[in-house]
Structures are given as C-alpha cells and as structure tokens.
Amino acid sequence: MPTHISGSASFASGGIFFHGVRADPSDIADIRRSMQQWLGNLHLGPEHEQDVVLASYEALANAVEHAYAANDPQATVDLEAVYRPSDRHLEVTVSDHGRWRDVMDRTGYGSRGHGLTLMRSLSTEMVVTPGLDGTHVAMRWSL
C-alpha cells in the first residue's frame, strides 16, 4: 500500500499505523485514503467502512484544527487502527501532541461543534482523553 504521507506508516493484516504525520489537511487526507483501502481489504461492508473512515477523519481534522497553532512546524498526529477478526472488533486511536484551542465559527451560521457528536454516533464506543501530552481519541466498533 504506497503512501506519500510524512512521518512513518506501517501496514499489517490486522492493523494500520501512522506516527508523526504532519498535522496538515493534505497529509490527513492521505491517511483517509489509506484507511479506505485497508478497510476495503477487510471486507467489513460499505456501511461499516464509511463509518470508520468518517469518524477517524473527523478525529484527525479536530487534531489539525484544535491542537496546534496554524503552520506549527512541530504539529503531528498519530493514528492506529487494529481489527481483531476473532471478536469482530475494530479500534482506532487518534492522538495529537498539542493543546486544545477553540476555533471561532467565521461563517456566522453556528454550524461548528458537531464533530464529537458525529464520532460518537458512528462508533460503538468513543472515549476522549485530554492530557498534558495531547489529546487521545479512542473509538471502537463491534461489527
């Protein structure tokens, strides 16, 4: 599975791992495409695949937007996804190494602030753990 993602990426039959990827929209879009390909190879069904990709991408986008100041050269994200076919559980963890920053809604329509609700509704279980070393979002699907 070729990738042009910054940082390190590794792929295994049971998982896909990205560490130290630049917290940049183009890099997380590459992660999204890689996840789509990996999930397609697992044959979980289109609905499950779409839910996992959308929730994972939302967690990555939140990290890019909320954890770092714009153009921070040290800004990175990690994603680990593991599928356990024996118990039909899929787990995705997205981590940043920054600090939460509120982002103002410049549209004036108040359409922001639905990402966590979206991730919760798409996954079986979701836990957000903020800390001094960044924020970790753990999502789990029972398939």
WOSULKA-V678307 format. One record per residue. N is the residue number from 1. NEAR is the number of other ideal C-beta (glycine too) atoms within 12 Angstrom. Layout:
# WOSULKA-V678307
n:N near:NEAR
n:N near:NEAR
This chain:
# WOSULKA-V678307
n:1 near:23
n:2 near:10
n:3 near:24
n:4 near:16
n:5 near:34
n:6 near:22
n:7 near:25
n:8 near:18
n:9 near:30
n:10 near:23
n:11 near:25
n:12 near:16
n:13 near:14
n:14 near:21
n:15 near:25
n:16 near:39
n:17 near:29
n:18 near:39
n:19 near:22
n:20 near:22
n:21 near:36
n:22 near:32
n:23 near:41
n:24 near:26
n:25 near:20
n:26 near:17
n:27 near:31
n:28 near:36
n:29 near:23
n:30 near:28
n:31 near:45
n:32 near:35
n:33 near:25
n:34 near:32
n:35 near:42
n:36 near:25
n:37 near:21
n:38 near:36
n:39 near:34
n:40 near:20
n:41 near:19
n:42 near:30
n:43 near:13
n:44 near:26
n:45 near:16
n:46 near:14
n:47 near:14
n:48 near:25
n:49 near:28
n:50 near:20
n:51 near:31
n:52 near:41
n:53 near:38
n:54 near:27
n:55 near:41
n:56 near:47
n:57 near:36
n:58 near:33
n:59 near:45
n:60 near:46
n:61 near:33
n:62 near:38
n:63 near:43
n:64 near:36
n:65 near:31
n:66 near:33
n:67 near:35
n:68 near:27
n:69 near:16
n:70 near:16
n:71 near:11
n:72 near:21
n:73 near:12
n:74 near:16
n:75 near:32
n:76 near:32
n:77 near:44
n:78 near:38
n:79 near:47
n:80 near:33
n:81 near:43
n:82 near:27
n:83 near:31
n:84 near:18
n:85 near:15
n:86 near:8
n:87 near:14
n:88 near:17
n:89 near:23
n:90 near:38
n:91 near:31
n:92 near:44
n:93 near:34
n:94 near:47
n:95 near:32
n:96 near:39
n:97 near:26
n:98 near:28
n:99 near:19
n:100 near:19
n:101 near:19
n:102 near:12
n:103 near:19
n:104 near:12
n:105 near:13
n:106 near:9
n:107 near:9
n:108 near:8
n:109 near:8
n:110 near:10
n:111 near:10
n:112 near:20
n:113 near:16
n:114 near:16
n:115 near:29
n:116 near:25
n:117 near:16
n:118 near:23
n:119 near:33
n:120 near:22
n:121 near:17
n:122 near:30
n:123 near:34
n:124 near:23
n:125 near:20
n:126 near:30
n:127 near:21
n:128 near:28
n:129 near:17
n:130 near:20
n:131 near:16
n:132 near:11
n:133 near:14
n:134 near:28
n:135 near:33
n:136 near:28
n:137 near:40
n:138 near:28
n:139 near:39
n:140 near:29
n:141 near:35
n:142 near:17
n:143 near:24
